[in-house]
Amino acid sequence: MEKPLRVWDPFVRLFHWSLVVGFTANALFDAPGKQTHRYVGYVLMGLIAGRILWGLTGPSHARFASFPPSIGGAMQHLGQIATGRRQRHIGHSPLGALMVYNMLGTLLIIGLTGWMLTTLTFFGVEWVETIHQGLVVWAEICICLHVAAVLFESRRLGVNLPKSMVTGYKTFMPDRVADADHP
């Protein structure tokens, strides 16, 4: 029997999909230095600031305290994948948590260096441009890994993770997952 659980609140879902649209627009469709590129970057930084505040004050699964970064947890998660063990995670998995922190940090630095390039002090400064462009490439690689991991884990665990980020509910198939992280 399937058991749907409310996990992702509307702000987390809106943040996620707005970030997808904004980053995609800036990375693929808008030229750096254009006014719209800057405005989209400012909107993305505002979204990230909102997500950080929400991570401190929002509902339980949105709070950073519910998914602390853990190398040990990530290694354990990789071990479970390698050995075929399945453990459901109501919120973020340990590997997912590391990706969240990685992406938030990466996007913050992309935003900071992008803003720096609009100032008289750093306009045209090569090392700032190099960091900005390098982190955009890093973010693109991480996004590809994130999408692949979401699809892989959805299939492996029998939980439609993309659907849960649209509806807010995760539906667990008890016969497909271990009984470790109780709802």
C-alpha positions in Angstrom: 0.0 0.0 0.0 1.3 3.4 -0.9 1.7 6.0 1.8 1.8 9.7 0.6 3.6 12.0 3.0 3.7 15.8 2.8 7.3 16.7 2.6 8.0 19.8 0.4 6.2 23.0 1.3 5.1 25.5 -1.4 8.1 27.8 -0.8 10.7 25.0 -1.2 9.0 23.9 -4.4 8.7 27.4 -5.8 12.3 28.1 -4.9 13.5 24.9 -6.6 11.7 25.4 -9.9 12.4 29.2 -10.0 16.1 28.4 -9.5 15.9 25.9 -12.4 14.3 28.4 -14.7 16.5 31.3 -13.7 19.8 29.4 -13.8 18.9 27.8 -17.1 17.9 31.2 -18.6 21.2 32.8 -17.5 23.4 29.9 -18.4 22.0 29.0 -21.7 19.9 31.8 -23.2 21.2 35.1 -21.9 24.6 36.6 -22.6 26.8 37.7 -19.7 27.0 41.5 -19.4 23.4 42.0 -20.6 21.0 43.8 -18.4 18.6 40.8 -18.2 21.5 38.6 -17.2 22.2 40.8 -14.2 18.5 41.1 -13.2 18.0 37.4 -13.4 21.2 37.0 -11.3 19.8 39.4 -8.7 16.5 37.5 -8.6 18.4 34.2 -8.1 20.4 35.8 -5.2 17.1 37.0 -3.6 15.7 33.5 -4.0 18.8 32.0 -2.3 18.6 34.5 0.5 15.0 33.6 1.0 15.9 29.9 1.0 18.6 30.4 3.6 16.1 32.2 5.9 13.5 29.5 5.2 16.2 26.9 6.1 16.4 28.5 9.5 12.7 29.2 10.1 10.6 27.1 7.8 8.8 23.8 8.3 10.8 20.7 9.5 11.9 19.3 6.2 12.9 22.7 4.9 15.1 23.4 7.8 18.9 22.9 7.4 18.9 21.2 10.8 16.8 18.3 9.3 19.6 17.6 6.7 23.0 18.5 8.1 25.9 18.0 5.8 27.6 14.7 6.6 30.5 13.0 4.8 29.9 9.9 6.9 26.2 9.9 6.1 27.0 10.3 2.4 29.6 7.4 2.5 27.0 5.2 4.2 24.4 6.2 1.5 26.9 5.3 -1.2 27.6 2.0 0.6 23.8 1.2 0.6 23.6 1.9 -3.1 26.7 -0.3 -3.8 25.2 -3.2 -1.7 21.6 -2.9 -2.9 20.2 -1.8 0.4 17.4 0.6 0.4 16.7 3.2 3.0 14.0 5.8 2.5 14.6 9.4 3.5 11.5 11.5 4.1 13.4 14.7 3.4 16.8 14.9 1.8 19.1 11.9 1.6 22.7 12.4 2.9 23.9 12.7 -0.7 21.1 15.0 -1.6 21.9 17.2 1.4 25.5 17.6 0.3 24.2 18.6 -3.1 21.9 21.2 -1.6 24.8 22.8 0.3 27.1 22.6 -2.6 24.6 24.3 -5.0 23.7 27.0 -2.5 27.3 27.8 -1.9 28.2 27.6 -5.6 25.3 29.8 -6.6 26.1 32.3 -3.9 29.7 32.7 -5.1 28.5 32.9 -8.8 26.2 35.7 -7.7 28.9 37.5 -5.7 31.5 37.3 -8.5 28.8 38.3 -11.1 28.0 41.4 -9.0 31.7 42.1 -8.5 32.0 42.2 -12.3 29.5 45.1 -12.4 31.6 47.3 -10.1 34.4 49.7 -11.2 36.9 47.9 -9.0 36.4 44.4 -10.5 35.0 45.1 -14.0 37.1 43.1 -16.4 39.4 41.6 -13.7 40.4 38.2 -15.1 40.5 36.2 -11.8 36.9 37.3 -11.0 35.7 36.3 -14.5 37.6 33.0 -14.2 36.0 32.1 -10.9 32.5 33.2 -12.1 32.7 31.2 -15.4 34.4 28.2 -13.7 31.7 28.0 -11.0 29.0 28.2 -13.7 30.5 25.1 -15.4 30.8 23.4 -11.9 27.1 24.2 -11.3 26.1 22.8 -14.7 28.0 19.6 -13.9 26.4 19.3 -10.5 22.9 19.9 -12.1 23.5 17.0 -14.5 24.7 14.8 -11.6 21.7 15.9 -9.5 19.2 15.1 -12.3 20.9 11.7 -12.9 20.9 10.9 -9.2 17.2 11.9 -8.8 16.2 9.6 -11.6 18.4 6.8 -10.4 17.2 7.0 -6.8 13.6 7.3 -7.9 13.9 4.0 -9.8 16.0 2.3 -7.1 13.7 3.3 -4.2 10.4 3.3 -6.0 9.7 6.9 -5.0 8.9 9.4 -7.7 11.2 12.2 -6.6 10.5 14.7 -9.4 6.8 14.3 -8.8 7.3 15.0 -5.1 9.0 18.3 -5.9 5.9 19.3 -7.9 3.1 18.1 -5.6 4.9 18.3 -2.2 4.2 14.7 -1.4 6.4 11.6 -1.5 4.7 8.3 -1.9 6.6 5.4 -0.5 6.1 1.8 -1.6 6.8 -0.2 1.6 7.9 -3.3 -0.3 10.6 -1.3 -2.2 12.3 0.4 0.8 13.8 -0.5 4.1 12.1 0.6 7.2 14.8 2.9 8.5 13.8 6.5 8.4 10.2 6.3 9.8 7.6 8.9 8.8 
